[in-house]
Amino acid sequence: MTSADKTSDQTEELAGHFSAWLDEIDPELAELEVSLPQRPLQALIELLQVGAVVPHVGQEPIALDRLTSYAEEVWFKALYAAVERWYVNTFGAEAIRGKGNAPLDGVILIRGVAYAISVPTNRGEVVIPGKQAWMYFEEGLGEGEDALDWVVDAPDLSRLDSARRNEVEAQALKVASALRLINFRRLGFGRAEPDIRSLVLGARGYIQQAARKIVGAKPEDRGPAWFDLQMAIESALKLVIRNATGDQPKKHEFSILLPQAAAHGLVFDPARFSTWPSFPEISDYRYLQGTPGGVERLFQAYLLALDLVVAVFSLFDPPLQSGAGLLLRYAPWKADA
């Protein structure tokens, strides 16, 4: 038996010892909505805090208020490996694999066909592969980034004439920049009251959900996509109003919401919504009733909704400047290969 086999057996045995404790701890983490990839570390910290295992440094037990200082110690890595093994055995390796920040979902049209554009949440720059990387927070596109690189399964754009290619490039840049701005500015609401944070998440989430449905191009998705756009706009307008007044109107009509938001600083031409369907029409679309039209009409509505959400989020300052970066290290508590 190799040393690697012995280590694996010891990790499995230790995971078994922890099993009863983790059966109690994991539901608590789930209730707190801790994601699966983050639970092994949180569960290990809980095990140490409740005294399920008490490592010693020399003759002295570890200091619980200095847990982070032990992250690179062999014993900490061994305990983490055992807890992670329990999670792998319980939920599967893929479920607990860290996947980073999900990309931002948008849509563009190429020759009238909807294509997804998957925008990285942050700009990254690897320093040492698998060890260190910079993560930059960008309000738009950063150095070396090209929005066309993020169009999913794009056709050969070199075959388009220059006018069409320029149009596609402009669309991709507009959508990618808008999604980055919305995501970046939302950072300014970290300490806001829960109802305001919900409106922020709603505006950001609905606009991406609509894009995913437009990409599908299925007739049964177009009506629900309209409703998502309506909800993105409503969430954004009510965010402005609630942030200023502490309350929000229980209304859906833009003719009511836009003037109220404008009174609190929003600058947006209400005439741009002159052809927007009424809320009863939007409600019909949600139930696949009425005539929502084709992809082109829906895409133009998407661009309009995107402009409105960007205008709203631009009113709020983020806590850091665009281009700010963090140097990230590979989790030091994970055992080296």
N, C-alpha and C positions, 0 to 999 in steps of 0.2 A: 504494500500500500504506500503510495507516495505521500509526501507531506501535505500536498494540496488535498488529497482524499481525506487525510486525517482532520485537516482544518474544516473541510466541508461537513464531516461527521460530527465534529464538536459544535459547529454552528447549528446543525440540525438538532442536536441534543439540547443545546441551550435554548433554542427556539421552543422546544417542547416544555422546558421548565417554565418559560414565560407565558405559555399558552393561556393558563387560567387568568393571569393578570391582564393579558391583552384582550381576552374576551370581555373583560369589564371596562377596560380603558377605551377600546375602539368605538363602541357606541357613543361614548361621551364626545369623542372627537367628531364623529359623524353629526351629532346634534349641533355642534358648534360650526358645522359646515367646513371643516378642514378637509381639503382635497386629499384624495388617496396618495398621490406622490409625496405630500408633506407629512403624512401621518406617522411613518416610521420614526422620524426624528422627534416629533412631538410625543409619541408614545414612549420612546426611550427616556426622554426628560421626565415624563410622568412616573415611569418605573423608578428612576433614581430619587425623585422627590418623595414618593410614598414609601421608600425603603424596601422595595421588592428585591433590590440588589444594592449592596453597599461596598463599592470598591474602596480600597485603601491606597494611599500613597505612603509607602513605608509603613509606619505604625498608625498613621492618622487617616481617618476617613476623609474622602474628598469633600471639599467645600461646595455646597450646593449653590451658593451665590456666585461661584466662579466656573460654572459648567462650560461656558464657551471657551475657557482657556484650556480645556482638556480635549478639544475636538480632534487634535492630531495625535493624541496618545493611543498606543496600541490597544489598551484595554477598552477605550471608548469605541474604537473602530470595531473591535470584536463584538462588543455588546450591540452596536448598531447593526452589524451583519446578521446577528441572531434575530433581532426584531424585524429587520427587513425580510429575512427568510420566512418568518411567520406570516408576514403580509403577502409574500409571493405565494406561499402555500395556500393562503386563505382566499386571495382575490385574483391571483395570476400575475405573472411578471409584467405583462403589458399594461394592466390597470394601474400599477403603481409606478410605472416608468415616467420620469419627469419629461414633459413635452414642451416646456417653455411657454411663452405667451402665445396664445392663438393668434393667427393673422387676422387682419381686418378685411372683411368681405365687401367687395364692391362689384359693379357691373359696368361694362361699356358695350357699345354696338359696333360691329364690323360688318359692313354691307347688310345692315338690317338684322344681323344675328347677334344675340346676346352672348357675351363671353364674360366669365368671372375674372375679376382681378383680385388677387390675394396679396394684400399689402403687409409686409412685416411690421409688427407693432413698433419695434425699435430698430435702429440701425446698429449692426454689429460689426466688430472688427477683432478677429482672432489675434492674440499676442503669442500664446503658446498653445498649440492644439491640445485640447483635452484638459488644459490647466488654467489658462487665463484668457479672458476676452474683454474687450470694451463693449459696453452697451450704452448707446447714445439715445437721448430723448429728443426727438425731432418734431417740430410743429408742422413741417412739410417734408420735402425730400432733402436728404443730406448729401454730403460729398460722395460722388461716385455712384449715386443711385439713379436708375432709369426706370420709370413707371412701366414702360413696355416690357421689361423683364418679368413683371409680375402678372401679366395676362396669362391665364391658364389655358393651355392647349391652343394657343393662338395659331392662325394660319401664317404662311410665309408673307409677312408684310411687305417684303421687297417687291412682290408682284402687284401691289397696289400702285395706282398713279400717285403723283406727289400730293395732289389735293386731298385724296382719300387718306393717304398715310398721315398727312399733317392733321387731319381731323381726328383720326384714331389716336395719334400721339397727344393731341390737346385734351381729348376725353380722358385718357389714362392719367395724364398729369393732374387734371382737375379733380378726378375722383380720388386718386391716391393722396393728393395734398389735403383734400377736405377730410378724408378719414383720419389722416395723421393729426390734423388740427383738432378735430373733435376728441380724439383719444388723448391728446396732449393736454388740452384745456380741462378735461374732466378731473385731472389731478388736483385742481384747485378746490374741489369739493370734498376732500377727504374728511374734514371735520364738520361738514354741514349737517343739518338735522336729517333724520332718516327720510322724510318725505321729499326733501330736495334731492338727496342722493338717488332716490327711486326715480325721480323725473329725469335726472342725468342719465342713469342707466337705461331708462325707457327710450329716450331720444336716440342714444347711441345704439341700443340693441335693435329697435324697430327699423332703423334705416339700413342696417346690415341684413336683417331678416328679409326685408323687401328685396334687396339685391339678390339674395340666394334664390328667391322665388322667381324673379325675372329671368335669371340664368336658365332655369328649367324650361322656360318657354311653353309650359303646358297650359292650355286654356283654363284648366281648373285652378291654376295657381295665380292667375292674373287678378281676379277679384280680391283674394286674400292679400295680395301684394299691395293693392290700392289701400286696403284697410291699414296695413303696416305703415304705409307712407303717411296716412292721415294721423295715425297714433304718434309717429315720430314728430310731426309738426306740432300736434297738440301738446305733447310732452315738453317740447322745447319752449313753446309760447307760455305754457303754464309754469315752467321753470323760472322764466323772467318775472312773471307776476308774483309767484309765491316767494321768491327770493326777496322781492321788494316789500311785499305786504304781509307775509306770513300766512297767506291763504290763496286759494285758486278758485276760479269760477267753475261751476259744474256745467259747462257749456262746451259745444263742439264746433260752433260756427266760427270761421276765421274772421268774419266781419265783426265779431264781438271780441275775440281774443287778440287780434292784431293791434287795434287801437289801444287796448289796455297794456299790451307789451310795449308799444311805442311810447306810452306815457312814462315808462321806466327805462328808456334809453335805447330800445331796439330801433334800428333804422332799416326798414325794408319796405319796398313799394307794394302796397296792397293790391294794386292793379294787376300784378303778376298772377294773382289767384282768381282773376275774373272768370276764367273758364274751368276752375276746379269744380269737380262734382259736389253737389250738396251732401250733407251728412246722411240723409235718408238714402241717396243714391249709393254712397259708399257702403252703407249697411247692406243694401241689396247685393252689391258686388261680393261682399263677404260670404253671402249664401249662394253664390254663383248665379245670381239673378241680375237683371238689367243688362246693359251693354258696355262693359268696361273698355272695349276697343282692343287694338292689337299691341304688339310689343313696342312699336315706335311711340305711341301715345303714352304708354306706361313709362317708358324710359325718360321721356321729357318730364313727366311728373316726378320721377326719381331725381333728376337733376335739380328741379325746382325745390323739392324737399331738402335736398342736400345743401343748397344755397341758404335756405332758411335756417337749418340747424347750425350751419357754420356761422351765420350772422349772430345767432343767439350765443353760441359758445365763445365767440370772439369778445363778448362783453365781459367775460370773467378771466381774471389773470391767473395763470398757473403759478405754483410755488417755486419754479425754477425756470431758467432761461432755455430756449430752444438750443439744442446742441450740447447740453450738459451731459456728461458721461460718467459712468461708473465702471471701475475695473473689477470684474467678477472673477473670483477664484472657483475652481472646481471644488465641490463639497469636500472639505478636508477630513470629514469623519467617515467617508467611504474608503474601504480598504484598497490599497494600490494593487494593480494587477500582479 
